[in-house]
Amino acid sequence: MDKSKLLIVFNNKVLYRLIFYHVSSLPKSSSSSSLKWDQLIKRPDILASYNYLRELKLYLADNSNHNIKKPNMSTIENAIRYGSLEMLIFLLEHHQFERRITMRAVQGDLNEILSIATKYSRDDIIQYLLDRFAYDNWDYYSALMNTTHLADVDLLKFFSTKLLADNNVKQTNNIFREKRQQSPLLSDDKYIKMIKYIFSENRNKHLVGDIFMSAIVNNRVNVVEYLLTNHKSRFPNLTRFLVAASQSLDRFETFKWIFIGQSKSNYQVMRNACLTGNLNILSMIDTQPSMYPEYPMDIASGAGHLNLVEDLHNQYTQRCCSTQAIDNAAAGNHKRVVKWLYENRTEGGSPRSLSLAAKNGHFAMVKWLIENRPEIQYSRCIMDDCAYGGNVEILEYFEQISDANICRPGILESIVELGHLNVIKYLHERNEGSNNRYSFNENTMNLAAKHGHLNILMWLDENRTEGCTKGALFGAWKETREIVEWLLINRTEFTVIELTELFSLIDLLIEKNFCDTLECLLTLRPITKEQLTFCYNEALKQTPPPFESIITLEQFMKN
């Protein structure tokens, strides 16, 4: 078949749009739903994951798109993992990394890119980065730790050499201590081969603990067995490793190896086992209630593990829980646990159980406690607890059954901060007109702006007359661009802004490098080129310089 003719047919803009507008494309992330083409081209991270370089360039060239000045690590990681070297080079140039280095405005981004490239064994990208950038703060340690996860001995040797030659080496907290790695796990044999290399070279001794932690987090039982059988003397204190092994149900085999010879009364291990419902670990450790600052059954109840609660109940004849067990279970909406505790234990629950269930918005739990446990007395503050939970259905329920059928007058501010628009509407309907029971005022809108609740701002604008003060704008600067933009366009309080106030806000945005909000402010409330130049020169004096804000100011100075 003549491919050139096919290309001529499909190289048609109209046909291109008709086809791809109806295309659904699955993102690389399994947690994401499918996207149509017109949605996908607005997601630079997904474009990078499909190596759609042309579309990515178009997106980043469109100044109407927000958040395109700062390097997006999700986009860069997908470009490294799935894309070409060409795509990464484009991103590095788009974000002006040479200039960032010159201005000392890199702030770890370049090291993160190197670490990501190591994580996915992109030798071509690693070599390109080190050859291209004359950067004197490379973090070879984090890159080296990623090689230990991949069990890539060649990369390990490469970065070991770099690390030994680096006089400014800084050991950093590492991703292995925090979460399971997402890159494919290689065989344990290769992993052990890598460990043998490190130990035989007798270098980079600071890697030992991180390697062990990596093996635990990634549940490499054979590696843990090898380390403890052959190199246990390198780990004089296994407590933190034991705690890490107890944090997940699937690490039990690893836990057993580390547990040998360890204390049976480790509080954090007990707590982790109760939170995860790990009966195997609980059967190995001391669960005597008197050994710990809180009862194991109280913890297990709060996590909803009924089988564990039953096991602890059968194991101990003496007191093994408190009223906190029911309180915790009610707070977590674990009705089966609450019912079982009432039927099989005598401690009961405290009034806090009802309060906590209401605060967390668990209507079914609240209703069950009211209807089945009349001994639980609720206070007049119960309506406030319901309001904090954001569940109007619970508020309306208590209106019907209680004489405590109103919230306290000062609750509105807290509800606005929490962002519960449905509760604000509820209070508005019961505000007693001119009496203004709940004190709706200018500060109500100010708080909504400060906490980034655009939906509340819009509702107050349409349904209340109090308005806001200039403080709304100064409260909103650290939230989203959309809040500032909405205030400047929709509220008459900001039709005119005093120059001193405007410059104070500009200074804040530059200092914190909120470049998108700065762009919005300068677009809607422009200042002179002389004033722009002054702001620009002041920004250059900052350490480190707010790079994206400087770029934004340069764009306005050119216009």
N, C-alpha and C positions, 0 to 999 in steps of 0.2 A: 504493500500500500504506500502511496506517495504521501508522506507526512506533511510535506510543504503545503499541499492543498488543504489538508485538515487545519493547519495552523492559520491559513488565510481565512477560512470560514469562521473560526472561533476568535480571531483577532478583530472582533467587531464590538464596539462599546455597547451598542444597544442589546445585542445578543448576550454579551457578558453580564450586563445588569439583570436581564430577564432570567438568566440561568441562576446566578448566584444569589439573587434576592430570595429565591425559594429554597436555597440549599440549607439543610440543617447539618451542622458540623459538631462532632463530639469533642469537647476540650480534652486535654491530656489528663486533667484531674478527674478522677473517678467520682468525686463528690459533686461535680458540676453537671448541670443539665445541658442538653443539647441546645445549640444556639443557631439561629438563622444567620445568613450571611450579613445582613444589615446590622445585626447585633455583634457578630464576631469581629467586624472591622473596627469596632469601638473598644475592643479589648486587646491592648498591645501585648499583654502577657500571653494570651492565647494565640495571637498572630505569631509571636516568637516561637511558641511550641510547635507550630506547623511550618516554621521556616518561611513564612510569607513575608519576605523582605520588602517587596514592592509596596504591599499594603501597610506594613509597619512604617515605612518612610513617609507615606501619605498621611498617616495618622499623626506622626510626630511633627510633620511640617504644617499641620493645621493649628494655628494659634487659638482657634475657638475651643480647642480641647484643653481642659484643665489638667494640672499636675503632669505636664510634659517636660518641665525644666529639670526637675530633680530626677536623678537616676532611680528607676524602679527596679528593685532587686528581684522581684518575681519575674519581670520581663527579661532581665539579664540572665537569671538562672535558667529559664526556659530556652533562651537563645544558646546558652552553653550546653545544656543537656540535649536539646533536640535540633538546634540550628547549626549553621555553618560558621566558620571563622569570619567570613565576610559579614555576616549579620552582627557579630560581636564588635568587629572593627567599626561598623557604622554606628552602633550605640555608643562606643567610646568617643567617637568623633562628634556625634550629636551632643553629647554631654560635656565635651571640651575637657577631657581629662588631662591633657598636657597643660592647659592653662590652669586647671585646678591645682596641679602639682606646683607650678610656678608660684601661684598665689598662696600655697599651703592651705588649700581648702578641700583636700581630699577626704579627711575625717573618717578614715577606715574603709571607704567604699572600694578602693582598689584592692585592699587586702581581702575584703569579702569576695571580690570577683576571683582572685587567685585561689582562695579556699574552695569556692564553688567549682572552679575548673579542676582542682585536685580531686574533689569529691566524685566527679564523673570521669576521672582519668582522661581528661582532654589535654594530652601532651602537647598538641599543636598550639592550644590557647595558652598553656603555661609558658611555653618557650616564647611565644609572641609577646606576652605581657612583660616578661623579664627582659627581653631584648629591646622592647620599644620604650619602656618607661624608666628613666633614670631616677628612681625613687629610693630614698635612703631609709625608709621605714617599713620595708617589707616584713610581714609577719610570717616568717618561715615556720614558726612553731605550729600555728593553726593548720597550715597546709600539710605539715608533717603528720599531724594527728589524723587528718583525713586519709592519708596513705595507710595508716595503721588499720583503718576500717576496711579499706579496699584490699588490704593484704598485698599491695603492689610493691614488691621489694625494690624494683628499679626506681620507682618514684621515691621510695623511702630513702634509698642511698643518695639520690639526687638532693633531696631536701636536708638530709643529715649533713651532707657536705656544706650546703649553703648555711645551715644553722651554726655549724662549727666555725665558719668564717665570719659570722656576723657578731661583731662585738657589742651590738646594741640589742641582743635578743631579749625579748620580753615574753614570758610565759603568760598565756591568757586563759581565762575560763573557756571551756571547750564544749562544743555541742553534745559530745558523748555523755556528759554529766547530766544532760537535760532531757534528751528524747531519743527514741529509736531512729536510726538512720533509714532514709527512704531509698537509697541506692541499693542495687542488688547485692545480697550477701554472698561472698565467695566461700569456697570450701574451708572447713576448719583446718585442714591440712596446710593450705596456703597461709592461713592466718598464723598458725603455729610456726611455720617456716619463717615468717616475718619476725615473730617474737624472738626466735632463736638468733636471728641476725642481729637484732638490737642488743640482746644480752651478750652475744659473742664479741661484739665490737666494744662492749662496755662503754657505750656513749649514750648521750641523751637519757640519762637515768631518770630525769623528771617525767619521761613518758610512761614509766612503769605503772603508776597509779591510774592514769587515763586509759591505758590499754586494758587494764583489768576492768575498769568501769565500763568501757566500751563492750567488752565481752559479756558483762552482766546485762547491760541495757538491751543488747541485741540477742540475749538468751543463747549465747554460744556455750553450751554445757561442756563440750569436750575441751574447749579452750580454758575454761575455768578449772576443770579437772587437771589439765596439764600444768597450769600455773601453780595451783596449790600442791600438786604432787612433786613438782620439780623446783619450784622457786618460792615456796611459802615464806622463807626467811626474808624475802624482799617486802613482805606485807606484815609488819609487826602488829598493826592494828587493823582488824577487819570490820570494825563496827559500821563505818559508813557504807562499806560494800554490802554488808548484811542488810542494812536498812534499804538500800537500793534494790536488792533482790526481793525484798518483801513488798515492793510497791505494785507488783503485777501478778495476777494469777498464773500466767504462763512461765514465770521464772522459778517455779517451785524446785525443779531439779537442780537449778543453779544454787538456790537457797540452801539446799541440803548439803552441798559440798562446802559452802562457806560456814555453815552453822556448826560444823564439827569443832568441838572444843570451845565454843562460845557460850557466853552467859545466856541462861534461859529466861531472864527477866529484863529484856530490853523494851522499854516503854514504846519507843517509836515503831519497833517491829510489831508489837502487839497492836498498836493503833492502826498501822497499815493493813494488817491481817483482818481486823474487824471492819475496816472501811471497804476492803475488796471482797470480803466474805470468804477468806481463805481458811477453810477448816483444816487443811493439811498442816499449815504453819501453826495454827492455834493448838493442834494436837501435839506439837513438838515443844512449844514454849510454855512457860509458867503463866497461867491465866488466873492465878489466885487474885481475887478482887482487892485484897489488902496490899498488893504489891505495887499498885499504880495510883496516880493522882485522880484517875477517873475509872469508872467501872467498864470493863470490856462490853458488857451487855448494853450499856448506855450508848456506846459508840456504834455497835452493830445495829441497834434499833434505829438510830438516826440514818444509817445507810440503807435500811430496808431489808436486811438479810435475816428473814424469819427463821430459816433453817439453822443459822448460827445462834440466834437468840434461844431457840429451843434446845440446842446442844449445850449451851452454857447453863441454862436453867436445869437441865437434867444432871449436869456434872457437879453442881455445888448445892449443898443443902442450906448453907448459911446465906446471908444477904449478898446478892451478887449484882444488884442494880439499884437505882434510885428513881425518884419521880422524873429525873432527867430522861429516862428511857422513853417514856410516853411523850414527854415534851419534844424530844428530838424526832421521834417517829411522826408526830403530828406536824411538826415544822416541815418535814420532808414529804408529807402527804402519803405516808405509808399506812393506809387504813388497816390492812391485814395484820400488821405488827401491833398497832394500837389495840385492836380488838383482842388479839391473842394475849397481850400483856394484861389487859383488864380481866380476862377470863382465867388466867393462870398465875398471876402475881398479885401481891397485896399492896405494893407501894403506891399504886395509883398514879395520877398525874397532877400537876399543879395548874393553877389558872393560866400559867404561861403557855400551856399547850394550845388553848383556844386562841390566845393572843398571837402566838407564832403562826398558827395555821391561817389566821385572818391576815396577818402582815404579809404572808407569802401568797395570798390570793387563792387558797385552797378551799373553795366553797363547799364541796362535798364533805371534806374533813370537818369543817366548821359545823355544818348541819348535823353530821353524825354525832359529834360531841354534845351539841345542844340537846338533841333529841334522846340520846342514850346515856348521858352522864350528867344528870341534873345536879350532882354535888359540885360540879365545876362552876364557880361563880365568876362572872366576868365583871369588870369594872366599867365605869362610865367612859373610860378611854377606849373601849372596844371599837367605837366608830372610827376613832383616829387610826387604830391598827388596820381596820378594813380599808380605809382610804390610802394608807401607805402601801397596801398590797395592790392597789389599782383595780380592784374587782368591784364594780358598781353593783353587781348582783348580790354580793355579800352585804353591802351597805343597805340596799333595799330590803333584804331579808331581816336585818336587825331593826330597821324602821318598823317592821310589822310586829316583832315579838318583844321589843324592849322599850323601856321608857328612856333609855340612853340613845335617843334617836337623832342626835345631831352631833356634828363634829365640833371641836373647839374652834373658836374664832381665828386663832393664829396658825391654823394648819395649812392655809393656802400656799404660803411660800415653800414649804417642804414638798407639797404635791407638785408645784411647778418645777422645782429642781429635779424631782424624780421623773418628770415628763409624762404624768398620767393625765392626758387630755380628757378622757372619759370621766374622771373624777372631778376635774375642773368644771366640766359641763354640769355635773351633778351638783356641785357647790353653787354654781351660777344660778341654777333653777331654784335653789333654796336660800338665796342670798337676802331675802326679805326686802327687796326693792331699795328704796332710799336709805334704809337702815344699814345696808351694806355690811351684813353680819360678818362676812369673811374678808372684809377689808381689801377688796379689789382696788388697786391703785396703780400709779405709774411704775412702781417697782415690780409689779407682776410681769409686765412686758419686759422690763430690764432683765429680770431673772431668766425668763424664757430665752432671751438672746444670749445671755451669759452661758447658759448650759446647752445651747445648740438645738433648741426645740423649735424648729421652723413651723411645724404644724400648730403648735400652741400660739406662736406669734401671729400666724394668719387667722386663727380662730378669734383671738383677742381683738385683732384689728377689725374683724367683721361684727363682733358681738358685744364688745365693750367700748366705752368712750373715754377711758382714763388716759390712753396713750402711753407714752414713755418719756424718758428724759435723755439727754445726750449721753448719759451713762450706759445706755443700751448698746451704743456703738462701741464704746471702750470695753464693755464686757464681752462683746461678741468677737473681737479681733482674733482671739485665740481659738475660736471655733471654726466653722467652715466658711469658705468664701460665700456660699449661698446666703448665709445669715446676713453678712455685711451688705451684700448686693441687694437683698430684699429690703433692708432698712433704708438704704440710700434711695431706692426707687419708690418705695411705698409710704414712707413716713415723712410728714411735713416737718417734723422736728429737725430733719437733716437737710432741708432745702438749702439752708445757709449754715456753713460751719466756720466758726472763727478760725483764722489762720493759725493761731497758736495751738488750738485743739487739733487741727488737721495735721500740723507738723508733729505734734506729740504722738498721734496715731501712726503716722508714717514712720517715725523713729522706732516705735515698738515693733512694727511689722518687719522693718529692715533688721533690727537687732535679733529677732527670733527667726528671721529668714522665711517668713510666710509670704512667699513670692506671689502666689495666686491671688491672695487677698489684697496684697499691695497693688497688683495689676488692676484689680477691680476698682480699688479706691482711686487710683490715678486716672482711670478711664472715666469714672463718673464724677469725680471732683478734681479736675486737672489743675496743675500748678505750672508756673512759668519755667522756661528752660534754665534760667539762672537759679531758681529754687531747686530744680532737679539736679543741677550740677553740684550745688551745695550738699544735698543729700547723698549724692554719689561719692563725693570726696570723703564725707564722714563715714560712709559704709566701708570704704577702702582702709580706714584706720582700725577697723575691728579685727580682733584676733580670736578665732579664725575668721576670715572674711565671709560674709553671707553671700556666697557665690551666686545663687539663683536670683537673689534680690538685686545684686549688682547687674546681672544680665537684664533684668526687668527694667531697671533705671536706664541702662544703655539704650534699650529699645525705645523708650519714651523720649530720650534725648535726641535720637535720630529723627523723630517725627516732626 
